[in-house]
Amino acid sequence: MRYLRYVFLAVLGICLITVALANRGSVTLRVLPQEMAHFTGLTWELHLPLFLVVFGGIIAGLLIGFVWEWMREARHRAEATRVKRDAKQLEREVKRLKKDAPQQQDEVLALLEGGGKAG
């Protein structure tokens, strides 16, 4: 299984390098369309190779997805924390009750330990 993972990572790396080499052309990224940029005065633009834009978009999408999923599952994490806290509280209560209860044996267990002989 470890070798399969290494093969997968190698193929993925080769594919990413191939995409990067095939898309080395420079592109211009603008905050706003040119007409709106001149109107608002925000003419910020950046010249980058296309593969950086593509890889940046993939990474941004993954990060947004991870954060979105983390926020969506917050309710489940809170519930799990509450359940753990309740379970620990119940364990402490059972230990306290066992310690406080007199040491008497259950009738069924006494019959089983006595070899099934009824007294």
PyMOL CGO cylinders between C-alpha atoms (Angstrom):
from pymol import cmd
from pymol.cgo import CYLINDER

trace = [
    CYLINDER, 0.00, 0.00, 0.00, 2.90, 2.35, 0.74, 0.3, 1, 1, 1, 1, 1, 1,
    CYLINDER, 2.90, 2.35, 0.74, 4.37, 1.78, -2.72, 0.3, 1, 1, 1, 1, 1, 1,
    CYLINDER, 4.37, 1.78, -2.72, 1.01, 2.48, -4.33, 0.3, 1, 1, 1, 1, 1, 1,
    CYLINDER, 1.01, 2.48, -4.33, 0.93, 5.83, -2.54, 0.3, 1, 1, 1, 1, 1, 1,
    CYLINDER, 0.93, 5.83, -2.54, 4.46, 6.64, -3.77, 0.3, 1, 1, 1, 1, 1, 1,
    CYLINDER, 4.46, 6.64, -3.77, 3.48, 5.74, -7.35, 0.3, 1, 1, 1, 1, 1, 1,
    CYLINDER, 3.48, 5.74, -7.35, 0.39, 7.95, -7.09, 0.3, 1, 1, 1, 1, 1, 1,
    CYLINDER, 0.39, 7.95, -7.09, 2.42, 10.89, -5.74, 0.3, 1, 1, 1, 1, 1, 1,
    CYLINDER, 2.42, 10.89, -5.74, 5.03, 10.45, -8.48, 0.3, 1, 1, 1, 1, 1, 1,
    CYLINDER, 5.03, 10.45, -8.48, 2.38, 10.42, -11.23, 0.3, 1, 1, 1, 1, 1, 1,
    CYLINDER, 2.38, 10.42, -11.23, 0.68, 13.45, -9.66, 0.3, 1, 1, 1, 1, 1, 1,
    CYLINDER, 0.68, 13.45, -9.66, 4.02, 15.28, -9.50, 0.3, 1, 1, 1, 1, 1, 1,
    CYLINDER, 4.02, 15.28, -9.50, 4.78, 14.50, -13.14, 0.3, 1, 1, 1, 1, 1, 1,
    CYLINDER, 4.78, 14.50, -13.14, 1.32, 15.74, -14.16, 0.3, 1, 1, 1, 1, 1, 1,
    CYLINDER, 1.32, 15.74, -14.16, 1.73, 18.99, -12.22, 0.3, 1, 1, 1, 1, 1, 1,
    CYLINDER, 1.73, 18.99, -12.22, 5.19, 19.62, -13.68, 0.3, 1, 1, 1, 1, 1, 1,
    CYLINDER, 5.19, 19.62, -13.68, 3.83, 18.93, -17.19, 0.3, 1, 1, 1, 1, 1, 1,
    CYLINDER, 3.83, 18.93, -17.19, 0.95, 21.38, -16.68, 0.3, 1, 1, 1, 1, 1, 1,
    CYLINDER, 0.95, 21.38, -16.68, 3.36, 23.99, -15.31, 0.3, 1, 1, 1, 1, 1, 1,
    CYLINDER, 3.36, 23.99, -15.31, 5.73, 23.62, -18.27, 0.3, 1, 1, 1, 1, 1, 1,
    CYLINDER, 5.73, 23.62, -18.27, 2.88, 23.78, -20.78, 0.3, 1, 1, 1, 1, 1, 1,
    CYLINDER, 2.88, 23.78, -20.78, 1.39, 26.95, -19.22, 0.3, 1, 1, 1, 1, 1, 1,
    CYLINDER, 1.39, 26.95, -19.22, 4.36, 29.23, -18.66, 0.3, 1, 1, 1, 1, 1, 1,
    CYLINDER, 4.36, 29.23, -18.66, 2.82, 32.15, -20.53, 0.3, 1, 1, 1, 1, 1, 1,
    CYLINDER, 2.82, 32.15, -20.53, 2.27, 35.35, -18.59, 0.3, 1, 1, 1, 1, 1, 1,
    CYLINDER, 2.27, 35.35, -18.59, -1.26, 36.50, -17.77, 0.3, 1, 1, 1, 1, 1, 1,
    CYLINDER, -1.26, 36.50, -17.77, -2.50, 39.70, -16.17, 0.3, 1, 1, 1, 1, 1, 1,
    CYLINDER, -2.50, 39.70, -16.17, -4.68, 39.52, -13.08, 0.3, 1, 1, 1, 1, 1, 1,
    CYLINDER, -4.68, 39.52, -13.08, -6.79, 42.58, -12.34, 0.3, 1, 1, 1, 1, 1, 1,
    CYLINDER, -6.79, 42.58, -12.34, -8.91, 43.34, -9.28, 0.3, 1, 1, 1, 1, 1, 1,
    CYLINDER, -8.91, 43.34, -9.28, -11.66, 44.92, -11.40, 0.3, 1, 1, 1, 1, 1, 1,
    CYLINDER, -11.66, 44.92, -11.40, -12.45, 45.08, -15.12, 0.3, 1, 1, 1, 1, 1, 1,
    CYLINDER, -12.45, 45.08, -15.12, -10.52, 47.90, -16.86, 0.3, 1, 1, 1, 1, 1, 1,
    CYLINDER, -10.52, 47.90, -16.86, -13.54, 50.18, -17.35, 0.3, 1, 1, 1, 1, 1, 1,
    CYLINDER, -13.54, 50.18, -17.35, -14.58, 49.88, -13.71, 0.3, 1, 1, 1, 1, 1, 1,
    CYLINDER, -14.58, 49.88, -13.71, -10.97, 50.19, -12.49, 0.3, 1, 1, 1, 1, 1, 1,
    CYLINDER, -10.97, 50.19, -12.49, -10.54, 53.56, -14.22, 0.3, 1, 1, 1, 1, 1, 1,
    CYLINDER, -10.54, 53.56, -14.22, -13.87, 54.72, -12.80, 0.3, 1, 1, 1, 1, 1, 1,
    CYLINDER, -13.87, 54.72, -12.80, -13.01, 53.71, -9.21, 0.3, 1, 1, 1, 1, 1, 1,
    CYLINDER, -13.01, 53.71, -9.21, -9.28, 54.38, -9.34, 0.3, 1, 1, 1, 1, 1, 1,
    CYLINDER, -9.28, 54.38, -9.34, -8.32, 50.80, -8.41, 0.3, 1, 1, 1, 1, 1, 1,
    CYLINDER, -8.32, 50.80, -8.41, -6.04, 49.87, -11.28, 0.3, 1, 1, 1, 1, 1, 1,
    CYLINDER, -6.04, 49.87, -11.28, -4.17, 47.15, -9.38, 0.3, 1, 1, 1, 1, 1, 1,
    CYLINDER, -4.17, 47.15, -9.38, -2.91, 44.38, -11.66, 0.3, 1, 1, 1, 1, 1, 1,
    CYLINDER, -2.91, 44.38, -11.66, -0.39, 41.57, -11.42, 0.3, 1, 1, 1, 1, 1, 1,
    CYLINDER, -0.39, 41.57, -11.42, 1.50, 39.67, -14.13, 0.3, 1, 1, 1, 1, 1, 1,
    CYLINDER, 1.50, 39.67, -14.13, 2.00, 35.95, -13.35, 0.3, 1, 1, 1, 1, 1, 1,
    CYLINDER, 2.00, 35.95, -13.35, 2.62, 32.72, -15.25, 0.3, 1, 1, 1, 1, 1, 1,
    CYLINDER, 2.62, 32.72, -15.25, -0.65, 30.93, -15.99, 0.3, 1, 1, 1, 1, 1, 1,
    CYLINDER, -0.65, 30.93, -15.99, 0.32, 27.78, -14.08, 0.3, 1, 1, 1, 1, 1, 1,
    CYLINDER, 0.32, 27.78, -14.08, 0.69, 29.82, -10.86, 0.3, 1, 1, 1, 1, 1, 1,
    CYLINDER, 0.69, 29.82, -10.86, -2.82, 31.19, -11.34, 0.3, 1, 1, 1, 1, 1, 1,
    CYLINDER, -2.82, 31.19, -11.34, -4.20, 27.67, -11.90, 0.3, 1, 1, 1, 1, 1, 1,
    CYLINDER, -4.20, 27.67, -11.90, -2.36, 26.14, -8.93, 0.3, 1, 1, 1, 1, 1, 1,
    CYLINDER, -2.36, 26.14, -8.93, -3.30, 29.13, -6.74, 0.3, 1, 1, 1, 1, 1, 1,
    CYLINDER, -3.30, 29.13, -6.74, -6.95, 28.63, -7.69, 0.3, 1, 1, 1, 1, 1, 1,
    CYLINDER, -6.95, 28.63, -7.69, -6.75, 24.94, -6.77, 0.3, 1, 1, 1, 1, 1, 1,
    CYLINDER, -6.75, 24.94, -6.77, -5.14, 25.71, -3.42, 0.3, 1, 1, 1, 1, 1, 1,
    CYLINDER, -5.14, 25.71, -3.42, -7.63, 28.50, -2.67, 0.3, 1, 1, 1, 1, 1, 1,
    CYLINDER, -7.63, 28.50, -2.67, -10.52, 26.18, -3.51, 0.3, 1, 1, 1, 1, 1, 1,
    CYLINDER, -10.52, 26.18, -3.51, -9.18, 23.48, -1.21, 0.3, 1, 1, 1, 1, 1, 1,
    CYLINDER, -9.18, 23.48, -1.21, -8.68, 25.93, 1.65, 0.3, 1, 1, 1, 1, 1, 1,
    CYLINDER, -8.68, 25.93, 1.65, -12.16, 27.40, 1.23, 0.3, 1, 1, 1, 1, 1, 1,
    CYLINDER, -12.16, 27.40, 1.23, -13.62, 23.87, 1.17, 0.3, 1, 1, 1, 1, 1, 1,
    CYLINDER, -13.62, 23.87, 1.17, -11.74, 22.82, 4.30, 0.3, 1, 1, 1, 1, 1, 1,
    CYLINDER, -11.74, 22.82, 4.30, -12.84, 25.92, 6.22, 0.3, 1, 1, 1, 1, 1, 1,
    CYLINDER, -12.84, 25.92, 6.22, -16.42, 25.55, 5.02, 0.3, 1, 1, 1, 1, 1, 1,
    CYLINDER, -16.42, 25.55, 5.02, -16.53, 21.89, 6.10, 0.3, 1, 1, 1, 1, 1, 1,
    CYLINDER, -16.53, 21.89, 6.10, -14.92, 22.70, 9.47, 0.3, 1, 1, 1, 1, 1, 1,
    CYLINDER, -14.92, 22.70, 9.47, -17.59, 25.35, 10.10, 0.3, 1, 1, 1, 1, 1, 1,
    CYLINDER, -17.59, 25.35, 10.10, -20.36, 23.00, 8.96, 0.3, 1, 1, 1, 1, 1, 1,
    CYLINDER, -20.36, 23.00, 8.96, -19.22, 20.25, 11.34, 0.3, 1, 1, 1, 1, 1, 1,
    CYLINDER, -19.22, 20.25, 11.34, -18.86, 22.54, 14.39, 0.3, 1, 1, 1, 1, 1, 1,
    CYLINDER, -18.86, 22.54, 14.39, -22.27, 21.39, 15.63, 0.3, 1, 1, 1, 1, 1, 1,
    CYLINDER, -22.27, 21.39, 15.63, -21.17, 17.73, 15.51, 0.3, 1, 1, 1, 1, 1, 1,
    CYLINDER, -21.17, 17.73, 15.51, -17.90, 18.49, 17.35, 0.3, 1, 1, 1, 1, 1, 1,
    CYLINDER, -17.90, 18.49, 17.35, -19.81, 20.35, 20.07, 0.3, 1, 1, 1, 1, 1, 1,
    CYLINDER, -19.81, 20.35, 20.07, -22.20, 17.42, 20.47, 0.3, 1, 1, 1, 1, 1, 1,
    CYLINDER, -22.20, 17.42, 20.47, -19.31, 14.95, 20.69, 0.3, 1, 1, 1, 1, 1, 1,
    CYLINDER, -19.31, 14.95, 20.69, -17.65, 17.08, 23.38, 0.3, 1, 1, 1, 1, 1, 1,
    CYLINDER, -17.65, 17.08, 23.38, -20.89, 17.17, 25.36, 0.3, 1, 1, 1, 1, 1, 1,
    CYLINDER, -20.89, 17.17, 25.36, -21.32, 13.41, 25.07, 0.3, 1, 1, 1, 1, 1, 1,
    CYLINDER, -21.32, 13.41, 25.07, -17.74, 12.81, 26.27, 0.3, 1, 1, 1, 1, 1, 1,
    CYLINDER, -17.74, 12.81, 26.27, -18.27, 15.12, 29.22, 0.3, 1, 1, 1, 1, 1, 1,
    CYLINDER, -18.27, 15.12, 29.22, -21.52, 13.34, 30.14, 0.3, 1, 1, 1, 1, 1, 1,
    CYLINDER, -21.52, 13.34, 30.14, -19.86, 9.92, 29.83, 0.3, 1, 1, 1, 1, 1, 1,
    CYLINDER, -19.86, 9.92, 29.83, -17.03, 10.92, 32.17, 0.3, 1, 1, 1, 1, 1, 1,
    CYLINDER, -17.03, 10.92, 32.17, -19.52, 12.30, 34.67, 0.3, 1, 1, 1, 1, 1, 1,
    CYLINDER, -19.52, 12.30, 34.67, -21.50, 9.05, 34.57, 0.3, 1, 1, 1, 1, 1, 1,
    CYLINDER, -21.50, 9.05, 34.57, -18.31, 6.99, 35.01, 0.3, 1, 1, 1, 1, 1, 1,
    CYLINDER, -18.31, 6.99, 35.01, -17.42, 9.01, 38.12, 0.3, 1, 1, 1, 1, 1, 1,
    CYLINDER, -17.42, 9.01, 38.12, -20.94, 8.51, 39.46, 0.3, 1, 1, 1, 1, 1, 1,
    CYLINDER, -20.94, 8.51, 39.46, -20.82, 4.74, 38.88, 0.3, 1, 1, 1, 1, 1, 1,
    CYLINDER, -20.82, 4.74, 38.88, -17.46, 4.51, 40.68, 0.3, 1, 1, 1, 1, 1, 1,
    CYLINDER, -17.46, 4.51, 40.68, -18.85, 6.52, 43.59, 0.3, 1, 1, 1, 1, 1, 1,
    CYLINDER, -18.85, 6.52, 43.59, -21.96, 4.33, 43.80, 0.3, 1, 1, 1, 1, 1, 1,
    CYLINDER, -21.96, 4.33, 43.80, -19.89, 1.13, 43.67, 0.3, 1, 1, 1, 1, 1, 1,
    CYLINDER, -19.89, 1.13, 43.67, -17.67, 2.42, 46.45, 0.3, 1, 1, 1, 1, 1, 1,
    CYLINDER, -17.67, 2.42, 46.45, -20.64, 3.49, 48.61, 0.3, 1, 1, 1, 1, 1, 1,
    CYLINDER, -20.64, 3.49, 48.61, -22.77, 0.36, 48.00, 0.3, 1, 1, 1, 1, 1, 1,
    CYLINDER, -22.77, 0.36, 48.00, -22.42, -2.58, 50.43, 0.3, 1, 1, 1, 1, 1, 1,
    CYLINDER, -22.42, -2.58, 50.43, -20.45, -5.50, 49.02, 0.3, 1, 1, 1, 1, 1, 1,
    CYLINDER, -20.45, -5.50, 49.02, -23.28, -7.94, 48.40, 0.3, 1, 1, 1, 1, 1, 1,
    CYLINDER, -23.28, -7.94, 48.40, -23.30, -10.49, 45.66, 0.3, 1, 1, 1, 1, 1, 1,
    CYLINDER, -23.30, -10.49, 45.66, -26.02, -10.76, 43.09, 0.3, 1, 1, 1, 1, 1, 1,
    CYLINDER, -26.02, -10.76, 43.09, -28.23, -13.83, 43.55, 0.3, 1, 1, 1, 1, 1, 1,
    CYLINDER, -28.23, -13.83, 43.55, -27.73, -14.96, 39.95, 0.3, 1, 1, 1, 1, 1, 1,
    CYLINDER, -27.73, -14.96, 39.95, -23.94, -14.71, 40.29, 0.3, 1, 1, 1, 1, 1, 1,
    CYLINDER, -23.94, -14.71, 40.29, -24.06, -16.58, 43.58, 0.3, 1, 1, 1, 1, 1, 1,
    CYLINDER, -24.06, -16.58, 43.58, -25.98, -19.42, 41.90, 0.3, 1, 1, 1, 1, 1, 1,
    CYLINDER, -25.98, -19.42, 41.90, -23.52, -19.53, 39.01, 0.3, 1, 1, 1, 1, 1, 1,
    CYLINDER, -23.52, -19.53, 39.01, -20.47, -19.53, 41.29, 0.3, 1, 1, 1, 1, 1, 1,
    CYLINDER, -20.47, -19.53, 41.29, -22.03, -22.17, 43.53, 0.3, 1, 1, 1, 1, 1, 1,
    CYLINDER, -22.03, -22.17, 43.53, -22.13, -24.60, 40.63, 0.3, 1, 1, 1, 1, 1, 1,
    CYLINDER, -22.13, -24.60, 40.63, -25.79, -24.14, 39.91, 0.3, 1, 1, 1, 1, 1, 1,
    CYLINDER, -25.79, -24.14, 39.91, -26.90, -25.77, 43.17, 0.3, 1, 1, 1, 1, 1, 1,
    CYLINDER, -26.90, -25.77, 43.17, -29.97, -24.18, 44.63, 0.3, 1, 1, 1, 1, 1, 1,
    CYLINDER, -29.97, -24.18, 44.63, -29.76, -23.83, 48.37, 0.3, 1, 1, 1, 1, 1, 1,
]
cmd.load_cgo(trace, "trace")
